[in-house]
Amino acid sequence: MRNLKLKKVRPVATETETLHKNGDDLGLHLVGNSAEELPEGSLRTVKDTPGLHVMGDLYNVTCDNEFMVNADLLKEHCLRLVTNAGLSSVGEFFHQFGGDGGVTGMIVLAESHMSVHTWPEKNYVTVDVYVCSYSQDNRPRARLLYQSLLDTFKPEFEKSHAVERL
């Protein structure tokens, strides 16, 4: 395993990155430059702009509890967030687990996908936003969608990382 370069910057804004927010500790950690490791003749010659895959663990969420347990409400809200971010939904599926269970949902995007999973009993949510950038740079749209999900769930602590994808 190679050594990873770590660099603190703010906000989430560059290629391959990891963000941790815990009280006073807000920092972005560069995870490496994947483009430098690609073999000659790889996909890098097909498209110049990488996609972005942002994954987040949201702890001690303080959102309206309905977002944690109501699949229909969460689906409609996420579809609005996708549209507001300038992305295109081509399909979706959201499921609410029985009793006081949480919701798992996915929106398939023309640009790739977003998913959300809630655990109301633990005030915990995971989110995943992945966009490719085949015909245009969609990384700003991915960041906007991810930030909108943070604004929705209002975590007290967030642990996330983003990976440049080809």
Buried (B, 14 or more C-beta within 10 A) or exposed (E): EEEEEEEEEEEBEBBBBBBBBEEEEEBBBBBBEBBEEEEEEEEBEEEEBBBBBBBBBBBEBEBEEEBBBBBEBBBEBBBEBBEEBEBEBEEBEBEBBEEEBBBBBBBBBEBBBBBBBBBBEEBBBBBBBBBBBEEEBBBEBBBBBBBBBBEBBBBEEBBBBBBBBB
